[in-house]
Amino acid sequence: MSEFIVIFVSIYPYLRTPVLMNYMRFYISIVASIIFIAGILGSCKKKDEAEGIDKQLLDMAQSSSGYTWYKNDASLLDKSPGSGHNYPFLRTRFDQIASTMLDSNGKITDSITFPEGSFIVKELYSDGSTLARYAILYKQSNSSYADAKGWIWGYINADGTVAVTAEEKGQQCISCHSQDGNIDYMLMNKYFP
């Protein structure tokens, strides 16, 4: 280390010449610019990309095997007049737990409460073939993200960005889903009898 100090002290006066100082400033500004740009590019993810509970809900919703479609039909339905969703088409599916609350016609049994672990996905389409968003209900009463009835609400775009985070506990959705004729927040029987 002492050898380095001796060498530095002996060449220091030469490093301070105007030409070398200009070169050093130039190279330092180039290096600083590269570091700055790399920092910006490294942090460039979609600012509302699904993470945590929203990512978990998205991953579960993207897997479509083992589900039962409402009325046993995967066809798209036209948006109902009572829907707060801004998409013209939808279809709804129920995981194996939630599907135990469907009758033989694939409709929700009247006056039921979905059991713990139920996972329900409403797929919202911007046209007849483009999936745009998932509206998700997941019954996990012990979760810190669950509302008073035990549901975790997910509203996640098909591209993986979050429309409304599950951390909001369905605050933007509950009033509509609590209207007359709901069955544990489900409105499929009311609008698609």
N, C-alpha and C positions, 0 to 999 in steps of 0.2 A: 504494500500500500504506500509506503514511504517513497518507493521508487516512482510511483505514478505521480505523487505530489511534486517531486523534484522535476520530473519531465514537464508536468503541466505548468509549473512556475516558470520554467525556462522558456517555454513557447508562448506563454500568455501574452506578452507584448505583441507578438506577431499575429495572434488571433484577433487583435483589436484594430487591425488595419481596416480602412473603410471598405475596401473591396471584399475582404473576408467577412466583415460584419454584414454586408448586403447579401452575400451568399447564404450566410447562416440564417438571417431573417427570412429569406426566400424559402429555404428548405424547412425551417421550423413552421412557416405558414402552410406549406404543402402538407407536412405531416399532421399538423393540427386539423386541417381541412379534411384529410382522409379519416382521421379518428372521429371527427364530428359527423361526417356522412355515414360512416360505419355504425355509429351509435344510433343514428336516426333509422337507418335501414334495419338494424337489428331489433329495434323496438316496434317495427311496423307490422303489427298484426291487426286484424279488424278489432276496433276498440270494444265492440260488444260481442265478440266471439264467445260461444258457450264455454263456460268453465264450471268446475265444481258441480253443484246439484243440477244446473242447467245442462251441462255436458252429459251427466249421468242419464237424465231424462231423454236427451236427444239420442244417445246411444241405444237406449231401450226402445225408443219409438222407431228407430231406423230398422230394427229387426222385426220383420212382419210374420215370421213363422209362428204357428201355435195360437193364432188369434181366430176369433169368430167375428164375422162382420155383422153389423146390425141387420136384422131381418134375413140373416144368412145370405146376404147379397153384397158383393164387392163393387157393385155399380155406383157411379157418382150420382149424388142427389143434388137437385137445385137448392140453392140457399133458401132457407125459410124466411117468411116475412118478419119473424121475431128474432132473427139472428143479429148479434152485434158484430159478427165477423165480416170483414170487407172482401170476402172472396165469393165468387158465384157458385162454386161447387164444393161438395164435401162428401166424405164417407167416414164411418166410425167403426172402430174395431175394439174388441174386448179380449184381454188375455185370458188364460185358462181359469184363473181365480174369478175374475169379474164375470166371465161367461156363465158361471154357475147361477147367476141371477137373471139369465135370459130364459124365456120360455121356448117351447119347441119351434116357434116361428122366428126365433131370434130377436124378439122384442123384450124390453126390460119388464120384469115382473112388477106389477103394481105394488106400491107401499113397501118396497124393500130398502135395506141399507146394504151397500156393497161391503163385502168382507175386507179385512186387513190384507194388504198386498195386491188389491185390485189395481190393474193398470189399463187405462182407457185412452185411446188415441183417436182424435178427430183429425183427419187429414183434410187440409183446405187447399183447393186448387184454384189457380188464377185463370185457367181455361180448362178445356176438356181433357188435357193430358199433362199439365205442368203442376206438380206438387209445389206449393209455395210455403206452407207453414204447417206445423203440428200444434194442435191444442191438446194438452195432456192433463189427465188427472191420475194421480198415483196415491193410493190410500196407504199412508204411513203415519199413523197417529203419534208415534213417539218422536218423529222428526221435528227439529226446530223450525223447519220450513212449512210444516203443516198448519192448516187453518183450524178453526174450532171444531170442525167435523172430521178432522184427520186427513184431509186431502192436501196434497202438494200440487200446485198449479204450474204448468209449464206452457209457455207460448213462444215457440222457437221456430225460426225460419228454416226452411229446408237446406239453405246454404250454410247452416251452422251458426248463424248469428242469433242473438237473443232479441226477441220483440218485446217481451216483458219477463223479467227475471222471476224465478220461483221464490226468491227472497221476499217478494211483495205479498206472498201468501194469497194470491187471487183477488186482491183488493179491487182490481179493475173488472173482474169477471163475476164476482159473487152476486152482485145486485141483479144482474140479468138471469143468472142460473138459479136464483131463489124465487123466481116468479111462480105463480100458481101453475100447477100441473107438473112441476119438477119432481123427479124421483131421485133423491140423494144427489141433487144438482143436475141430473141428466134430463134433457128436454127432447130427446129423440122421439119418444112415444107421443108427446104433445104435438110436435110439428111434422112428424112422419108416421102417422098412425097405421 
